[in-house]
């Protein structure tokens, strides 16, 4: 019984660490261009191509992007490749960034009453 409880505790801690790792990676590797909220207001965000860059917190953008598309952008499989990430991020780190990018989704703005 103690072994089972210990195993469950480790599972819960591992899950929380994964989410924290995504945020830490975001701060380390992404925030300079994409900003903390993913809306491109980082200090280097002005250099992003506005035709390629998207507000990653936007519900519309989140609905349009699949996890695979986010993964491929992070890994450099698209024209949106962040500099230098292809060889520096492990598969687990890429997945943590995909998950964190999903967590940036804001609630849709309420529609006015007609």
C-alpha positions as CSV (number, residue, x, y, z in Angstrom):
1,X,0.0,0.0,0.0
2,X,2.8,2.4,0.9
3,X,4.5,1.6,-2.5
4,X,1.3,2.4,-4.3
5,X,0.9,5.7,-2.5
6,X,4.5,6.6,-3.2
7,X,4.0,5.8,-6.8
8,X,0.9,8.0,-7.1
9,X,2.7,10.9,-5.3
10,X,5.6,10.6,-7.8
11,X,3.2,10.6,-10.7
12,X,1.5,13.8,-9.4
13,X,4.8,15.5,-8.8
14,X,6.1,14.5,-12.3
15,X,2.9,16.0,-13.9
16,X,3.4,19.3,-12.1
17,X,7.1,19.4,-12.9
18,X,6.2,18.9,-16.6
19,X,4.0,22.0,-16.7
20,X,6.6,24.0,-14.8
21,X,9.2,22.9,-17.2
22,X,7.1,24.2,-20.1
23,X,6.8,27.6,-18.5
24,X,10.5,27.7,-17.7
25,X,11.4,26.8,-21.2
26,X,9.0,29.4,-22.5
27,X,10.7,32.1,-20.3
28,X,14.1,30.9,-21.4
29,X,13.6,30.4,-25.1
30,X,10.4,32.1,-26.3
31,X,9.4,35.1,-24.2
32,X,12.0,37.5,-25.9
33,X,10.0,37.4,-29.1
34,X,6.6,36.1,-28.2
35,X,6.1,37.8,-24.9
36,X,4.9,36.2,-21.7
37,X,1.3,36.0,-23.0
38,X,2.4,34.8,-26.4
39,X,1.1,37.9,-28.1
40,X,4.4,39.0,-29.7
41,X,5.2,41.9,-27.4
42,X,8.6,40.6,-26.3
43,X,11.5,43.0,-26.7
44,X,12.5,41.2,-29.9
45,X,8.8,40.7,-31.1
46,X,9.0,43.7,-33.4
47,X,11.4,41.7,-35.6
48,X,8.8,39.0,-36.2
49,X,7.2,38.8,-39.6
50,X,3.6,39.8,-38.9
51,X,2.4,37.6,-41.8
52,X,4.0,34.6,-40.0
53,X,3.7,35.6,-36.3
54,X,0.4,34.9,-34.6
55,X,-1.1,35.9,-31.2
56,X,-0.6,32.4,-29.6
57,X,-3.1,33.3,-26.8
58,X,-5.9,34.1,-29.2
59,X,-8.8,31.5,-29.1
60,X,-9.0,31.7,-32.9
61,X,-5.3,31.0,-33.4
62,X,-5.4,28.2,-30.9
63,X,-8.4,26.6,-32.7
64,X,-6.6,26.9,-36.0
65,X,-3.2,25.4,-34.9
66,X,-2.9,21.7,-34.2
67,X,-0.4,20.4,-31.6
68,X,1.5,19.0,-34.6
69,X,1.7,22.5,-36.2
70,X,3.0,24.0,-32.9
71,X,5.5,21.1,-32.6
72,X,6.8,21.5,-36.1
73,X,7.2,25.3,-35.7
74,X,9.2,24.8,-32.5
75,X,11.4,22.1,-34.1
76,X,12.0,24.1,-37.3
77,X,10.0,22.0,-39.7
78,X,8.2,25.1,-41.0
79,X,9.1,28.6,-42.1
80,X,8.3,29.8,-38.5
81,X,11.3,28.1,-37.0
82,X,12.6,29.8,-33.9
83,X,16.4,30.3,-34.2
84,X,18.6,27.4,-33.0
85,X,15.9,25.2,-31.5
86,X,16.2,22.2,-33.9
87,X,19.2,20.7,-32.1
88,X,18.9,22.1,-28.6
89,X,15.5,20.9,-27.4
90,X,14.8,17.3,-26.4
91,X,11.5,15.7,-27.5
92,X,10.2,16.0,-23.9
93,X,11.1,19.8,-23.9
94,X,9.4,20.3,-27.2
95,X,6.2,18.6,-25.9
96,X,6.4,20.7,-22.7
97,X,6.5,23.8,-24.9
98,X,3.6,22.6,-27.0
99,X,1.6,22.1,-23.8
100,X,2.6,25.4,-22.4
101,X,1.6,27.1,-25.7
102,X,-1.8,25.6,-25.3
103,X,-2.1,26.9,-21.8
104,X,-1.7,30.5,-23.2
105,X,-5.2,30.4,-24.6
106,X,-7.4,33.2,-23.4
107,X,-11.1,33.1,-23.1
108,X,-13.0,34.4,-26.1
109,X,-14.4,37.9,-25.7
110,X,-18.0,38.0,-24.9
111,X,-20.3,38.8,-27.8
112,X,-22.5,41.9,-27.5
113,X,-26.2,41.3,-27.0
114,X,-28.3,42.1,-30.1
